[in-house]
Amino acid sequence: MWLGFHAVHTTAPTALVSWIATLQQATDLGYPQTAEWIEANLGGLYGAGVDRGFQAEETGTVFIPTCCPVGIH
């Protein structure tokens, strides 16, 4: 799941501010698990991830998007 967010950010850094754009980009890039996670977590975790970063459950690795600096809204 984390790799999908990283791939989207690498190809279209500002896409993460829109869950719809991110979902489409993740699907287009071949990360269906990321798209499924977005749909299942729109109620809070997606926004928190864009704001504070996403952490891979498997490895604990954190990806912090740079499109929206932490604390800037």
mmJSON file of the N, C-alpha and C atoms, coordinates in Angstrom:
{"data_MODEL":{"atom_site":{
"group_PDB":["ATOM","ATOM","ATOM","ATOM","ATOM","ATOM","ATOM","ATOM","ATOM","ATOM","ATOM","ATOM","ATOM","ATOM","ATOM","ATOM","ATOM","ATOM","ATOM","ATOM","ATOM","ATOM","ATOM","ATOM","ATOM","ATOM","ATOM","ATOM","ATOM","ATOM","ATOM","ATOM","ATOM","ATOM","ATOM","ATOM","ATOM","ATOM","ATOM","ATOM","ATOM","ATOM","ATOM","ATOM","ATOM","ATOM","ATOM","ATOM","ATOM","ATOM","ATOM","ATOM","ATOM","ATOM","ATOM","ATOM","ATOM","ATOM","ATOM","ATOM","ATOM","ATOM","ATOM","ATOM","ATOM","ATOM","ATOM","ATOM","ATOM","ATOM","ATOM","ATOM","ATOM","ATOM","ATOM","ATOM","ATOM","ATOM","ATOM","ATOM","ATOM","ATOM","ATOM","ATOM","ATOM","ATOM","ATOM","ATOM","ATOM","ATOM","ATOM","ATOM","ATOM","ATOM","ATOM","ATOM","ATOM","ATOM","ATOM","ATOM","ATOM","ATOM","ATOM","ATOM","ATOM","ATOM","ATOM","ATOM","ATOM","ATOM","ATOM","ATOM","ATOM","ATOM","ATOM","ATOM","ATOM","ATOM","ATOM","ATOM","ATOM","ATOM","ATOM","ATOM","ATOM","ATOM","ATOM","ATOM","ATOM","ATOM","ATOM","ATOM","ATOM","ATOM","ATOM","ATOM","ATOM","ATOM","ATOM","ATOM","ATOM","ATOM","ATOM","ATOM","ATOM","ATOM","ATOM","ATOM","ATOM","ATOM","ATOM","ATOM","ATOM","ATOM","ATOM","ATOM","ATOM","ATOM","ATOM","ATOM","ATOM","ATOM","ATOM","ATOM","ATOM","ATOM","ATOM","ATOM","ATOM","ATOM","ATOM","ATOM","ATOM","ATOM","ATOM","ATOM","ATOM","ATOM","ATOM","ATOM","ATOM","ATOM","ATOM","ATOM","ATOM","ATOM","ATOM","ATOM","ATOM","ATOM","ATOM","ATOM","ATOM","ATOM","ATOM","ATOM","ATOM","ATOM","ATOM","ATOM","ATOM","ATOM","ATOM","ATOM","ATOM","ATOM","ATOM","ATOM","ATOM","ATOM","ATOM","ATOM","ATOM","ATOM","ATOM","ATOM","ATOM","ATOM","ATOM"],
"id":[1,2,3,4,5,6,7,8,9,10,11,12,13,14,15,16,17,18,19,20,21,22,23,24,25,26,27,28,29,30,31,32,33,34,35,36,37,38,39,40,41,42,43,44,45,46,47,48,49,50,51,52,53,54,55,56,57,58,59,60,61,62,63,64,65,66,67,68,69,70,71,72,73,74,75,76,77,78,79,80,81,82,83,84,85,86,87,88,89,90,91,92,93,94,95,96,97,98,99,100,101,102,103,104,105,106,107,108,109,110,111,112,113,114,115,116,117,118,119,120,121,122,123,124,125,126,127,128,129,130,131,132,133,134,135,136,137,138,139,140,141,142,143,144,145,146,147,148,149,150,151,152,153,154,155,156,157,158,159,160,161,162,163,164,165,166,167,168,169,170,171,172,173,174,175,176,177,178,179,180,181,182,183,184,185,186,187,188,189,190,191,192,193,194,195,196,197,198,199,200,201,202,203,204,205,206,207,208,209,210,211,212,213,214,215,216,217,218,219],
"type_symbol":["N","C","C","N","C","C","N","C","C","N","C","C","N","C","C","N","C","C","N","C","C","N","C","C","N","C","C","N","C","C","N","C","C","N","C","C","N","C","C","N","C","C","N","C","C","N","C","C","N","C","C","N","C","C","N","C","C","N","C","C","N","C","C","N","C","C","N","C","C","N","C","C","N","C","C","N","C","C","N","C","C","N","C","C","N","C","C","N","C","C","N","C","C","N","C","C","N","C","C","N","C","C","N","C","C","N","C","C","N","C","C","N","C","C","N","C","C","N","C","C","N","C","C","N","C","C","N","C","C","N","C","C","N","C","C","N","C","C","N","C","C","N","C","C","N","C","C","N","C","C","N","C","C","N","C","C","N","C","C","N","C","C","N","C","C","N","C","C","N","C","C","N","C","C","N","C","C","N","C","C","N","C","C","N","C","C","N","C","C","N","C","C","N","C","C","N","C","C","N","C","C","N","C","C","N","C","C","N","C","C","N","C","C","N","C","C","N","C","C"],
"label_atom_id":["N","CA","C","N","CA","C","N","CA","C","N","CA","C","N","CA","C","N","CA","C","N","CA","C","N","CA","C","N","CA","C","N","CA","C","N","CA","C","N","CA","C","N","CA","C","N","CA","C","N","CA","C","N","CA","C","N","CA","C","N","CA","C","N","CA","C","N","CA","C","N","CA","C","N","CA","C","N","CA","C","N","CA","C","N","CA","C","N","CA","C","N","CA","C","N","CA","C","N","CA","C","N","CA","C","N","CA","C","N","CA","C","N","CA","C","N","CA","C","N","CA","C","N","CA","C","N","CA","C","N","CA","C","N","CA","C","N","CA","C","N","CA","C","N","CA","C","N","CA","C","N","CA","C","N","CA","C","N","CA","C","N","CA","C","N","CA","C","N","CA","C","N","CA","C","N","CA","C","N","CA","C","N","CA","C","N","CA","C","N","CA","C","N","CA","C","N","CA","C","N","CA","C","N","CA","C","N","CA","C","N","CA","C","N","CA","C","N","CA","C","N","CA","C","N","CA","C","N","CA","C","N","CA","C","N","CA","C","N","CA","C","N","CA","C","N","CA","C","N","CA","C","N","CA","C"],
"label_alt_id":[null,null,null,null,null,null,null,null,null,null,null,null,null,null,null,null,null,null,null,null,null,null,null,null,null,null,null,null,null,null,null,null,null,null,null,null,null,null,null,null,null,null,null,null,null,null,null,null,null,null,null,null,null,null,null,null,null,null,null,null,null,null,null,null,null,null,null,null,null,null,null,null,null,null,null,null,null,null,null,null,null,null,null,null,null,null,null,null,null,null,null,null,null,null,null,null,null,null,null,null,null,null,null,null,null,null,null,null,null,null,null,null,null,null,null,null,null,null,null,null,null,null,null,null,null,null,null,null,null,null,null,null,null,null,null,null,null,null,null,null,null,null,null,null,null,null,null,null,null,null,null,null,null,null,null,null,null,null,null,null,null,null,null,null,null,null,null,null,null,null,null,null,null,null,null,null,null,null,null,null,null,null,null,null,null,null,null,null,null,null,null,null,null,null,null,null,null,null,null,null,null,null,null,null,null,null,null,null,null,null,null,null,null,null,null,null,null,null,null],
"label_comp_id":["MET","MET","MET","TRP","TRP","TRP","LEU","LEU","LEU","GLY","GLY","GLY","PHE","PHE","PHE","HIS","HIS","HIS","ALA","ALA","ALA","VAL","VAL","VAL","HIS","HIS","HIS","THR","THR","THR","THR","THR","THR","ALA","ALA","ALA","PRO","PRO","PRO","THR","THR","THR","ALA","ALA","ALA","LEU","LEU","LEU","VAL","VAL","VAL","SER","SER","SER","TRP","TRP","TRP","ILE","ILE","ILE","ALA","ALA","ALA","THR","THR","THR","LEU","LEU","LEU","GLN","GLN","GLN","GLN","GLN","GLN","ALA","ALA","ALA","THR","THR","THR","ASP","ASP","ASP","LEU","LEU","LEU","GLY","GLY","GLY","TYR","TYR","TYR","PRO","PRO","PRO","GLN","GLN","GLN","THR","THR","THR","ALA","ALA","ALA","GLU","GLU","GLU","TRP","TRP","TRP","ILE","ILE","ILE","GLU","GLU","GLU","ALA","ALA","ALA","ASN","ASN","ASN","LEU","LEU","LEU","GLY","GLY","GLY","GLY","GLY","GLY","LEU","LEU","LEU","TYR","TYR","TYR","GLY","GLY","GLY","ALA","ALA","ALA","GLY","GLY","GLY","VAL","VAL","VAL","ASP","ASP","ASP","ARG","ARG","ARG","GLY","GLY","GLY","PHE","PHE","PHE","GLN","GLN","GLN","ALA","ALA","ALA","GLU","GLU","GLU","GLU","GLU","GLU","THR","THR","THR","GLY","GLY","GLY","THR","THR","THR","VAL","VAL","VAL","PHE","PHE","PHE","ILE","ILE","ILE","PRO","PRO","PRO","THR","THR","THR","CYS","CYS","CYS","CYS","CYS","CYS","PRO","PRO","PRO","VAL","VAL","VAL","GLY","GLY","GLY","ILE","ILE","ILE","HIS","HIS","HIS"],
"label_asym_id":["A","A","A","A","A","A","A","A","A","A","A","A","A","A","A","A","A","A","A","A","A","A","A","A","A","A","A","A","A","A","A","A","A","A","A","A","A","A","A","A","A","A","A","A","A","A","A","A","A","A","A","A","A","A","A","A","A","A","A","A","A","A","A","A","A","A","A","A","A","A","A","A","A","A","A","A","A","A","A","A","A","A","A","A","A","A","A","A","A","A","A","A","A","A","A","A","A","A","A","A","A","A","A","A","A","A","A","A","A","A","A","A","A","A","A","A","A","A","A","A","A","A","A","A","A","A","A","A","A","A","A","A","A","A","A","A","A","A","A","A","A","A","A","A","A","A","A","A","A","A","A","A","A","A","A","A","A","A","A","A","A","A","A","A","A","A","A","A","A","A","A","A","A","A","A","A","A","A","A","A","A","A","A","A","A","A","A","A","A","A","A","A","A","A","A","A","A","A","A","A","A","A","A","A","A","A","A","A","A","A","A","A","A","A","A","A","A","A","A"],
"label_entity_id":["1","1","1","1","1","1","1","1","1","1","1","1","1","1","1","1","1","1","1","1","1","1","1","1","1","1","1","1","1","1","1","1","1","1","1","1","1","1","1","1","1","1","1","1","1","1","1","1","1","1","1","1","1","1","1","1","1","1","1","1","1","1","1","1","1","1","1","1","1","1","1","1","1","1","1","1","1","1","1","1","1","1","1","1","1","1","1","1","1","1","1","1","1","1","1","1","1","1","1","1","1","1","1","1","1","1","1","1","1","1","1","1","1","1","1","1","1","1","1","1","1","1","1","1","1","1","1","1","1","1","1","1","1","1","1","1","1","1","1","1","1","1","1","1","1","1","1","1","1","1","1","1","1","1","1","1","1","1","1","1","1","1","1","1","1","1","1","1","1","1","1","1","1","1","1","1","1","1","1","1","1","1","1","1","1","1","1","1","1","1","1","1","1","1","1","1","1","1","1","1","1","1","1","1","1","1","1","1","1","1","1","1","1","1","1","1","1","1","1"],
"label_seq_id":[1,1,1,2,2,2,3,3,3,4,4,4,5,5,5,6,6,6,7,7,7,8,8,8,9,9,9,10,10,10,11,11,11,12,12,12,13,13,13,14,14,14,15,15,15,16,16,16,17,17,17,18,18,18,19,19,19,20,20,20,21,21,21,22,22,22,23,23,23,24,24,24,25,25,25,26,26,26,27,27,27,28,28,28,29,29,29,30,30,30,31,31,31,32,32,32,33,33,33,34,34,34,35,35,35,36,36,36,37,37,37,38,38,38,39,39,39,40,40,40,41,41,41,42,42,42,43,43,43,44,44,44,45,45,45,46,46,46,47,47,47,48,48,48,49,49,49,50,50,50,51,51,51,52,52,52,53,53,53,54,54,54,55,55,55,56,56,56,57,57,57,58,58,58,59,59,59,60,60,60,61,61,61,62,62,62,63,63,63,64,64,64,65,65,65,66,66,66,67,67,67,68,68,68,69,69,69,70,70,70,71,71,71,72,72,72,73,73,73],
"pdbx_PDB_ins_code":[null,null,null,null,null,null,null,null,null,null,null,null,null,null,null,null,null,null,null,null,null,null,null,null,null,null,null,null,null,null,null,null,null,null,null,null,null,null,null,null,null,null,null,null,null,null,null,null,null,null,null,null,null,null,null,null,null,null,null,null,null,null,null,null,null,null,null,null,null,null,null,null,null,null,null,null,null,null,null,null,null,null,null,null,null,null,null,null,null,null,null,null,null,null,null,null,null,null,null,null,null,null,null,null,null,null,null,null,null,null,null,null,null,null,null,null,null,null,null,null,null,null,null,null,null,null,null,null,null,null,null,null,null,null,null,null,null,null,null,null,null,null,null,null,null,null,null,null,null,null,null,null,null,null,null,null,null,null,null,null,null,null,null,null,null,null,null,null,null,null,null,null,null,null,null,null,null,null,null,null,null,null,null,null,null,null,null,null,null,null,null,null,null,null,null,null,null,null,null,null,null,null,null,null,null,null,null,null,null,null,null,null,null,null,null,null,null,null,null],
"Cartn_x":[0.825,0.0,0.872,1.868,2.775,3.46,3.879,4.569,3.678,2.398,1.468,1.432,1.421,1.453,2.761,3.839,5.143,5.183,4.647,4.623,3.777,2.63,1.772,2.512,3.122,3.834,4.998,5.67,6.803,6.36,5.227,4.771,3.926,3.211,2.34,2.265,3.281,3.389,2.163,1.461,0.308,-0.968,-0.948,-2.152,-2.652,-1.753,-2.163,-3.149,-3.216,-4.174,-5.607,-5.786,-7.108,-7.189,-8.078,-8.176,-8.625,-9.439,-9.912,-8.742,-7.911,-6.746,-5.775,-5.592,-4.675,-5.193,-6.48,-7.081,-6.91,-7.183,-7.055,-5.6,-4.695,-3.272,-2.745,-3.136,-2.694,-3.188,-4.423,-4.977,-4.222,-3.998,-3.299,-1.864,-1.231,0.151,0.266,-0.874,-0.855,-0.783,-1.364,-1.393,-2.85,-3.552,-4.96,-5.15,-4.158,-4.292,-4.322,-3.564,-3.559,-4.907,-5.45,-6.766,-7.841,-7.788,-8.754,-8.612,-7.368,-7.137,-7.704,-7.51,-8.044,-9.554,-10.227,-11.683,-12.153,-11.425,-11.814,-11.474,-10.593,-10.11,-10.308,-11.322,-11.586,-12.043,-12.585,-13.136,-12.123,-10.869,-9.921,-8.471,-8.195,-6.8,-6.134,-6.899,-6.293,-5.841,-6.709,-6.361,-5.211,-5.23,-4.133,-2.827,-2.893,-1.689,-1.106,-1.967,-1.489,-0.869,-1.465,-0.984,0.269,0.293,1.372,2.261,1.835,2.618,1.9,2.343,1.79,2.85,2.443,3.38,3.006,3.996,3.774,3.623,2.525,2.309,3.355,3.774,4.697,6.092,6.571,7.962,8.123,7.065,7.161,7.765,8.107,8.673,7.634,8.065,7.151,7.44,6.386,6.48,5.715,6.395,5.765,5.72,4.517,4.412,4.943,5.533,6.062,5.156,4.014,3.105,2.422,2.262,1.605,2.467,3.301,4.159,3.329,3.822,3.136,2.804,1.541,1.108,0.646,0.743,0.318,-1.056,-2.034,-3.394,-4.012],
"Cartn_y":[-1.178,0.0,1.245,1.304,2.445,2.707,1.669,1.833,2.526,2.278,2.951,4.448,4.86,6.3,6.918,6.216,6.717,6.846,5.858,5.899,7.06,7.272,8.394,9.71,9.837,11.064,11.312,10.26,10.391,10.849,10.331,10.671,11.94,12.231,13.415,13.923,14.658,15.042,15.734,16.518,17.218,16.389,15.216,14.373,13.971,13.838,13.35,14.27,15.536,16.431,16.099,15.33,14.896,13.379,12.879,11.428,10.798,11.513,10.969,10.835,11.87,11.826,10.736,10.608,9.595,8.191,7.984,6.683,6.323,7.263,7.009,6.745,7.559,7.404,6.065,5.692,4.409,3.246,3.324,2.286,2.233,3.399,3.465,2.938,3.142,2.708,1.241,0.584,-0.832,-1.108,-0.233,-0.428,-0.508,-1.588,-1.696,-1.751,-2.295,-2.35,-0.944,-0.043,1.341,1.987,1.757,2.297,1.761,0.482,-0.114,0.492,0.71,1.295,2.711,3.48,4.848,4.82,3.978,3.891,3.484,2.59,2.096,3.062,4.033,4.897,6.386,6.722,8.133,8.896,8.19,8.831,9.382,9.399,9.979,9.629,8.361,7.957,8.524,8.667,9.205,10.653,11.471,12.87,12.997,12.171,12.181,11.771,10.816,10.368,11.453,12.179,13.279,14.359,14.59,15.635,15.22,13.966,13.539,12.435,11.778,10.691,9.361,8.431,7.076,6.114,5.165,4.19,2.8,2.089,0.722,-0.198,-0.937,-1.868,-2.97,-3.381,-4.507,-4.17,-2.979,-2.638,-1.503,-0.73,0.439,1.651,1.512,2.609,3.704,4.949,6.083,6.852,7.205,8.064,9.333,10.469,11.76,12.536,12.788,13.536,14.962,15.501,16.862,17.857,17.421,18.343,19.281,18.855,19.642,19.595,20.596,20.572,20.423,19.649,19.379,20.689,20.814,21.989,23.146,23.051,24.123,23.77,24.604,24.358,25.643],
"Cartn_z":[0.0,0.0,0.0,0.862,0.958,-0.37,-1.066,-2.344,-3.371,-3.311,-4.218,-3.978,-2.714,-2.41,-2.879,-2.674,-3.109,-4.631,-5.336,-6.802,-7.313,-6.699,-7.097,-6.848,-5.702,-5.356,-6.31,-6.723,-7.633,-9.023,-9.494,-10.839,-10.892,-9.828,-9.79,-8.35,-7.891,-6.486,-5.892,-6.68,-6.113,-6.144,-6.758,-6.839,-5.462,-4.494,-3.175,-2.467,-2.846,-2.195,-2.588,-3.646,-4.082,-3.989,-3.136,-3.012,-4.325,-5.091,-6.361,-7.343,-7.433,-8.324,-7.878,-6.573,-6.05,-6.343,-6.122,-6.402,-7.881,-8.772,-10.208,-10.59,-10.068,-10.383,-9.861,-8.646,-8.081,-8.933,-9.38,-10.245,-11.571,-12.172,-13.452,-13.349,-12.2,-12.004,-11.57,-11.36,-11.002,-9.513,-8.705,-7.25,-6.775,-7.12,-6.721,-5.205,-4.474,-3.004,-2.414,-2.995,-2.528,-2.809,-3.997,-4.342,-3.395,-3.084,-2.153,-0.765,-0.32,0.997,1.052,-0.005,-0.042,0.122,-0.648,-0.565,0.827,1.467,2.787,3.918,3.656,4.737,4.488,3.723,3.447,4.682,5.652,6.836,7.809,7.501,8.437,8.183,7.911,7.77,6.52,5.423,4.213,4.441,4.968,5.23,6.215,7.24,8.217,7.556,6.638,5.939,5.06,4.353,3.516,4.397,5.539,6.448,7.219,7.714,8.608,8.072,7.003,6.417,6.523,5.704,5.672,6.187,7.028,7.565,7.082,6.543,6.076,7.274,7.339,8.444,8.45,7.259,7.148,7.67,7.361,7.671,8.662,8.871,9.745,9.051,7.765,7.0,6.837,6.945,6.832,5.552,4.84,3.665,3.972,3.95,4.207,2.892,2.369,1.122,1.297,0.271,0.339,-0.352,-0.846,-1.527,-0.535,0.678,1.711,2.966,3.174,4.374,5.642,6.568,7.83,8.522,8.954,9.697,8.832,7.536,6.642,6.085,6.344,5.81,5.419],
"occupancy":[1.0,1.0,1.0,1.0,1.0,1.0,1.0,1.0,1.0,1.0,1.0,1.0,1.0,1.0,1.0,1.0,1.0,1.0,1.0,1.0,1.0,1.0,1.0,1.0,1.0,1.0,1.0,1.0,1.0,1.0,1.0,1.0,1.0,1.0,1.0,1.0,1.0,1.0,1.0,1.0,1.0,1.0,1.0,1.0,1.0,1.0,1.0,1.0,1.0,1.0,1.0,1.0,1.0,1.0,1.0,1.0,1.0,1.0,1.0,1.0,1.0,1.0,1.0,1.0,1.0,1.0,1.0,1.0,1.0,1.0,1.0,1.0,1.0,1.0,1.0,1.0,1.0,1.0,1.0,1.0,1.0,1.0,1.0,1.0,1.0,1.0,1.0,1.0,1.0,1.0,1.0,1.0,1.0,1.0,1.0,1.0,1.0,1.0,1.0,1.0,1.0,1.0,1.0,1.0,1.0,1.0,1.0,1.0,1.0,1.0,1.0,1.0,1.0,1.0,1.0,1.0,1.0,1.0,1.0,1.0,1.0,1.0,1.0,1.0,1.0,1.0,1.0,1.0,1.0,1.0,1.0,1.0,1.0,1.0,1.0,1.0,1.0,1.0,1.0,1.0,1.0,1.0,1.0,1.0,1.0,1.0,1.0,1.0,1.0,1.0,1.0,1.0,1.0,1.0,1.0,1.0,1.0,1.0,1.0,1.0,1.0,1.0,1.0,1.0,1.0,1.0,1.0,1.0,1.0,1.0,1.0,1.0,1.0,1.0,1.0,1.0,1.0,1.0,1.0,1.0,1.0,1.0,1.0,1.0,1.0,1.0,1.0,1.0,1.0,1.0,1.0,1.0,1.0,1.0,1.0,1.0,1.0,1.0,1.0,1.0,1.0,1.0,1.0,1.0,1.0,1.0,1.0,1.0,1.0,1.0,1.0,1.0,1.0,1.0,1.0,1.0,1.0,1.0,1.0],
"B_iso_or_equiv":[0.0,0.0,0.0,0.0,0.0,0.0,0.0,0.0,0.0,0.0,0.0,0.0,0.0,0.0,0.0,0.0,0.0,0.0,0.0,0.0,0.0,0.0,0.0,0.0,0.0,0.0,0.0,0.0,0.0,0.0,0.0,0.0,0.0,0.0,0.0,0.0,0.0,0.0,0.0,0.0,0.0,0.0,0.0,0.0,0.0,0.0,0.0,0.0,0.0,0.0,0.0,0.0,0.0,0.0,0.0,0.0,0.0,0.0,0.0,0.0,0.0,0.0,0.0,0.0,0.0,0.0,0.0,0.0,0.0,0.0,0.0,0.0,0.0,0.0,0.0,0.0,0.0,0.0,0.0,0.0,0.0,0.0,0.0,0.0,0.0,0.0,0.0,0.0,0.0,0.0,0.0,0.0,0.0,0.0,0.0,0.0,0.0,0.0,0.0,0.0,0.0,0.0,0.0,0.0,0.0,0.0,0.0,0.0,0.0,0.0,0.0,0.0,0.0,0.0,0.0,0.0,0.0,0.0,0.0,0.0,0.0,0.0,0.0,0.0,0.0,0.0,0.0,0.0,0.0,0.0,0.0,0.0,0.0,0.0,0.0,0.0,0.0,0.0,0.0,0.0,0.0,0.0,0.0,0.0,0.0,0.0,0.0,0.0,0.0,0.0,0.0,0.0,0.0,0.0,0.0,0.0,0.0,0.0,0.0,0.0,0.0,0.0,0.0,0.0,0.0,0.0,0.0,0.0,0.0,0.0,0.0,0.0,0.0,0.0,0.0,0.0,0.0,0.0,0.0,0.0,0.0,0.0,0.0,0.0,0.0,0.0,0.0,0.0,0.0,0.0,0.0,0.0,0.0,0.0,0.0,0.0,0.0,0.0,0.0,0.0,0.0,0.0,0.0,0.0,0.0,0.0,0.0,0.0,0.0,0.0,0.0,0.0,0.0,0.0,0.0,0.0,0.0,0.0,0.0],
"pdbx_formal_charge":[null,null,null,null,null,null,null,null,null,null,null,null,null,null,null,null,null,null,null,null,null,null,null,null,null,null,null,null,null,null,null,null,null,null,null,null,null,null,null,null,null,null,null,null,null,null,null,null,null,null,null,null,null,null,null,null,null,null,null,null,null,null,null,null,null,null,null,null,null,null,null,null,null,null,null,null,null,null,null,null,null,null,null,null,null,null,null,null,null,null,null,null,null,null,null,null,null,null,null,null,null,null,null,null,null,null,null,null,null,null,null,null,null,null,null,null,null,null,null,null,null,null,null,null,null,null,null,null,null,null,null,null,null,null,null,null,null,null,null,null,null,null,null,null,null,null,null,null,null,null,null,null,null,null,null,null,null,null,null,null,null,null,null,null,null,null,null,null,null,null,null,null,null,null,null,null,null,null,null,null,null,null,null,null,null,null,null,null,null,null,null,null,null,null,null,null,null,null,null,null,null,null,null,null,null,null,null,null,null,null,null,null,null,null,null,null,null,null,null],
"auth_seq_id":[1,1,1,2,2,2,3,3,3,4,4,4,5,5,5,6,6,6,7,7,7,8,8,8,9,9,9,10,10,10,11,11,11,12,12,12,13,13,13,14,14,14,15,15,15,16,16,16,17,17,17,18,18,18,19,19,19,20,20,20,21,21,21,22,22,22,23,23,23,24,24,24,25,25,25,26,26,26,27,27,27,28,28,28,29,29,29,30,30,30,31,31,31,32,32,32,33,33,33,34,34,34,35,35,35,36,36,36,37,37,37,38,38,38,39,39,39,40,40,40,41,41,41,42,42,42,43,43,43,44,44,44,45,45,45,46,46,46,47,47,47,48,48,48,49,49,49,50,50,50,51,51,51,52,52,52,53,53,53,54,54,54,55,55,55,56,56,56,57,57,57,58,58,58,59,59,59,60,60,60,61,61,61,62,62,62,63,63,63,64,64,64,65,65,65,66,66,66,67,67,67,68,68,68,69,69,69,70,70,70,71,71,71,72,72,72,73,73,73],
"auth_comp_id":["MET","MET","MET","TRP","TRP","TRP","LEU","LEU","LEU","GLY","GLY","GLY","PHE","PHE","PHE","HIS","HIS","HIS","ALA","ALA","ALA","VAL","VAL","VAL","HIS","HIS","HIS","THR","THR","THR","THR","THR","THR","ALA","ALA","ALA","PRO","PRO","PRO","THR","THR","THR","ALA","ALA","ALA","LEU","LEU","LEU","VAL","VAL","VAL","SER","SER","SER","TRP","TRP","TRP","ILE","ILE","ILE","ALA","ALA","ALA","THR","THR","THR","LEU","LEU","LEU","GLN","GLN","GLN","GLN","GLN","GLN","ALA","ALA","ALA","THR","THR","THR","ASP","ASP","ASP","LEU","LEU","LEU","GLY","GLY","GLY","TYR","TYR","TYR","PRO","PRO","PRO","GLN","GLN","GLN","THR","THR","THR","ALA","ALA","ALA","GLU","GLU","GLU","TRP","TRP","TRP","ILE","ILE","ILE","GLU","GLU","GLU","ALA","ALA","ALA","ASN","ASN","ASN","LEU","LEU","LEU","GLY","GLY","GLY","GLY","GLY","GLY","LEU","LEU","LEU","TYR","TYR","TYR","GLY","GLY","GLY","ALA","ALA","ALA","GLY","GLY","GLY","VAL","VAL","VAL","ASP","ASP","ASP","ARG","ARG","ARG","GLY","GLY","GLY","PHE","PHE","PHE","GLN","GLN","GLN","ALA","ALA","ALA","GLU","GLU","GLU","GLU","GLU","GLU","THR","THR","THR","GLY","GLY","GLY","THR","THR","THR","VAL","VAL","VAL","PHE","PHE","PHE","ILE","ILE","ILE","PRO","PRO","PRO","THR","THR","THR","CYS","CYS","CYS","CYS","CYS","CYS","PRO","PRO","PRO","VAL","VAL","VAL","GLY","GLY","GLY","ILE","ILE","ILE","HIS","HIS","HIS"],
"auth_asym_id":["A","A","A","A","A","A","A","A","A","A","A","A","A","A","A","A","A","A","A","A","A","A","A","A","A","A","A","A","A","A","A","A","A","A","A","A","A","A","A","A","A","A","A","A","A","A","A","A","A","A","A","A","A","A","A","A","A","A","A","A","A","A","A","A","A","A","A","A","A","A","A","A","A","A","A","A","A","A","A","A","A","A","A","A","A","A","A","A","A","A","A","A","A","A","A","A","A","A","A","A","A","A","A","A","A","A","A","A","A","A","A","A","A","A","A","A","A","A","A","A","A","A","A","A","A","A","A","A","A","A","A","A","A","A","A","A","A","A","A","A","A","A","A","A","A","A","A","A","A","A","A","A","A","A","A","A","A","A","A","A","A","A","A","A","A","A","A","A","A","A","A","A","A","A","A","A","A","A","A","A","A","A","A","A","A","A","A","A","A","A","A","A","A","A","A","A","A","A","A","A","A","A","A","A","A","A","A","A","A","A","A","A","A","A","A","A","A","A","A"],
"auth_atom_id":["N","CA","C","N","CA","C","N","CA","C","N","CA","C","N","CA","C","N","CA","C","N","CA","C","N","CA","C","N","CA","C","N","CA","C","N","CA","C","N","CA","C","N","CA","C","N","CA","C","N","CA","C","N","CA","C","N","CA","C","N","CA","C","N","CA","C","N","CA","C","N","CA","C","N","CA","C","N","CA","C","N","CA","C","N","CA","C","N","CA","C","N","CA","C","N","CA","C","N","CA","C","N","CA","C","N","CA","C","N","CA","C","N","CA","C","N","CA","C","N","CA","C","N","CA","C","N","CA","C","N","CA","C","N","CA","C","N","CA","C","N","CA","C","N","CA","C","N","CA","C","N","CA","C","N","CA","C","N","CA","C","N","CA","C","N","CA","C","N","CA","C","N","CA","C","N","CA","C","N","CA","C","N","CA","C","N","CA","C","N","CA","C","N","CA","C","N","CA","C","N","CA","C","N","CA","C","N","CA","C","N","CA","C","N","CA","C","N","CA","C","N","CA","C","N","CA","C","N","CA","C","N","CA","C","N","CA","C","N","CA","C","N","CA","C","N","CA","C","N","CA","C","N","CA","C"],
"pdbx_PDB_model_num":[1,1,1,1,1,1,1,1,1,1,1,1,1,1,1,1,1,1,1,1,1,1,1,1,1,1,1,1,1,1,1,1,1,1,1,1,1,1,1,1,1,1,1,1,1,1,1,1,1,1,1,1,1,1,1,1,1,1,1,1,1,1,1,1,1,1,1,1,1,1,1,1,1,1,1,1,1,1,1,1,1,1,1,1,1,1,1,1,1,1,1,1,1,1,1,1,1,1,1,1,1,1,1,1,1,1,1,1,1,1,1,1,1,1,1,1,1,1,1,1,1,1,1,1,1,1,1,1,1,1,1,1,1,1,1,1,1,1,1,1,1,1,1,1,1,1,1,1,1,1,1,1,1,1,1,1,1,1,1,1,1,1,1,1,1,1,1,1,1,1,1,1,1,1,1,1,1,1,1,1,1,1,1,1,1,1,1,1,1,1,1,1,1,1,1,1,1,1,1,1,1,1,1,1,1,1,1,1,1,1,1,1,1,1,1,1,1,1,1]
}}}
